[in-house]
């Protein structure tokens, strides 16, 4: 959902290029590793950052300290927690939540709107959602975009149907493009991805 917001901002010219650095739009990321990372490499989870994603409190990693920093100081401040790269950006996929969190800051900076306000008329109303969704935010009002999005099952299904139809509602006689088609295909068609992000290369599974 966060990625789709980037697609709208790119389509509308609010983001000039996915190869721009994140700190061009999110000024509070200046001086951080993520600020120096391109939007494209944040989307691909390919910042190269030294960061260990963990999912339980018994594992030694960076997830708990980073999340604590998010709730204590806000996402943009928490970006200072990650300070070193293991690999050059754009060369390796590694799933880590901060990538998506920083994209929320990019969208807010590029559009002057929160993710929620920006996506409501474009995506949520576009798919014909029945209910209001809820997105938890940090103390600055920035959505914690690596999760924390709540919606009804029926509205999630509507989104899935639109995604499966390349960004068009199949019940729309006018076949209006709700999600920018080329951006969506770039994000989902593995044949368009560089070799290092393809199935079996990015991970043992289906790529990214």
C-alpha positions in Angstrom: 0.0 0.0 0.0 2.9 2.3 0.8 4.5 1.4 -2.6 1.2 2.4 -4.4 1.4 5.8 -2.8 4.9 6.2 -4.3 3.4 5.2 -7.7 0.7 7.9 -7.5 3.3 10.5 -6.5 5.5 9.5 -9.4 2.6 9.5 -11.8 1.5 13.0 -10.7 5.0 14.4 -10.9 5.3 15.0 -7.2 8.3 12.6 -7.2 10.5 13.4 -10.2 12.3 10.0 -10.4 12.6 6.8 -8.4 16.4 7.3 -8.7 16.2 10.4 -6.6 17.6 10.1 -3.1 15.1 9.9 -0.3 16.3 13.0 1.4 15.4 15.1 -1.6 11.8 14.8 -0.4 12.2 13.9 3.3 14.6 16.6 4.5 14.7 15.1 8.1 16.5 12.1 6.6 19.5 14.1 5.6 22.7 12.8 7.1 21.3 9.3 7.4 22.0 6.1 5.4 18.4 5.9 4.4 18.3 9.5 3.3 21.2 8.7 0.9 19.4 5.7 -0.5 17.4 6.1 -3.7 13.6 5.6 -3.6 14.0 2.7 -6.0 16.3 0.9 -3.7 14.0 1.5 -0.7 11.2 0.0 -2.8 13.4 -3.0 -3.6 14.6 -3.3 0.0 18.1 -3.0 -1.3 19.7 -0.2 0.8 22.5 -2.6 1.7 22.1 -1.5 5.3 23.6 -3.6 8.1 20.3 -4.5 9.8 19.1 -7.8 11.2 15.3 -8.3 10.9 13.9 -10.4 13.7 10.4 -11.5 14.7 10.6 -12.5 18.4 12.0 -11.0 21.6 14.5 -13.9 22.1 16.5 -13.1 18.9 19.4 -10.7 18.9 18.7 -8.2 16.1 17.8 -4.7 15.2 14.0 -4.9 15.0 13.2 -4.2 18.6 15.7 -1.4 19.1 14.5 0.3 15.9 10.8 -0.1 16.7 11.4 1.4 20.2 13.2 4.3 18.6 10.2 4.8 16.2 7.7 4.9 19.1 9.9 7.0 21.3 11.2 9.6 18.7 9.4 9.1 15.4 10.4 7.3 12.2 12.6 10.1 10.8 14.6 10.3 14.0 14.8 6.5 14.2 16.6 6.5 10.8 19.7 7.6 12.7 19.8 4.2 14.3 21.1 2.5 11.1 24.5 3.8 10.3 26.4 1.3 8.1 26.0 -0.6 4.8 27.1 -4.2 4.3 26.8 -4.0 0.6 26.4 -1.3 -2.1 22.8 -0.1 -2.4 20.9 -1.7 -5.3 22.9 -4.9 -5.3 21.1 -7.2 -2.8 17.6 -7.8 -1.5 17.1 -8.0 2.2 13.7 -7.6 3.8 13.8 -5.0 6.5 11.0 -2.9 7.8 12.8 0.5 7.9 12.8 0.6 4.1 9.0 1.0 4.0 9.0 3.3 7.0 11.3 5.7 5.1 9.0 5.6 2.1 6.2 7.0 4.2 8.5 10.0 5.0 9.3 10.4 1.3 5.6 10.4 0.3 4.7 13.0 3.1 7.6 15.2 2.0 6.7 14.9 -1.7 3.0 15.5 -1.4 2.6 17.6 1.7 0.0 15.1 2.9 -0.1 12.0 5.1 -0.2 8.6 3.5 -3.8 8.2 4.7 -5.0 11.6 3.3 -3.1 11.1 0.0 -4.4 7.5 -0.6 -8.0 8.0 0.5 -9.3 9.6 -2.7 -6.9 7.9 -5.1 -6.8 4.3 -3.9 -9.4 3.7 -1.1 -12.3 5.5 -2.8 -11.1 4.3 -6.2 -11.5 0.6 -5.3 -14.9 1.3 -3.8 -14.0 0.5 -0.2 -17.0 0.2 2.1 -15.3 1.1 5.3 -12.7 3.6 6.6 -9.3 2.0 7.1 -7.0 2.8 10.1 -3.3 3.3 10.1 -1.3 3.8 13.3 1.1 6.7 13.3 4.2 7.8 15.2 4.3 10.9 17.4 4.8 13.2 14.4 1.7 11.9 12.7 3.7 9.8 10.2 2.1 6.4 9.5 4.2 3.5 10.7 4.1 2.1 7.2 5.9 -1.2 7.6 2.6 -2.5 9.1 -0.1 -1.3 11.4 -2.7 -0.9 8.5 -6.2 -2.1 9.4 -9.0 -2.7 7.0 -12.0 -5.1 6.6 -11.5 -8.3 4.8 -14.0 -7.3 2.1 -12.0 -4.1 1.3 -8.7 -6.0 1.3 -10.4 -8.3 -1.3 -11.4 -5.3 -3.4 -7.8 -4.1 -3.4 -6.7 -7.6 -4.4 -9.1 -7.8 -7.3 -8.0 -4.4 -8.6 -4.3 -5.4 -8.3 -5.1 -8.7 -10.2 -6.6 -6.7 -13.0 -3.5 -4.4 -13.5 -5.0 -1.5 -11.6 -8.5 -1.5 -13.1 -11.8 -2.3 -11.4 -13.4 -5.1 -13.5 -16.9 -3.8 -12.7 -16.1 -0.4 -14.2 -17.6 -0.1 -17.7 -15.2 2.7 -18.4 -12.2 0.6 -17.3 -10.7 3.6 -15.5 -7.1 3.1 -14.4 -7.2 3.4 -10.6 -3.5 2.4 -10.1 -0.8 3.6 -12.6 -0.4 0.5 -14.8 3.2 0.7 -15.8 4.3 1.4 -12.2 2.2 -1.6 -11.0 3.7 -3.9 -13.6 7.2 -2.7 -12.8 6.5 -3.7 -9.2 5.0 -7.1 -9.9 6.2 -8.5 -13.2 9.4 -10.5 -12.3 10.6 -10.3 -16.0 11.0 -6.5 -15.5 13.2 -6.9 -12.5 17.0 -6.9 -12.5 18.5 -10.3 -12.1 19.3 -9.9 -8.4 15.6 -9.4 -7.5 14.2 -12.3 -9.6 12.8 -15.6 -8.3 15.5 -17.8 -6.8 17.9 -15.0 -6.6 16.4 -12.4 -4.3 15.3 -15.3 -2.1 14.8 -19.1 -2.5 11.2 -18.3 -3.1 9.4 -15.9 -5.5 11.7 -12.9 -5.7 10.7 -9.5 -4.7 
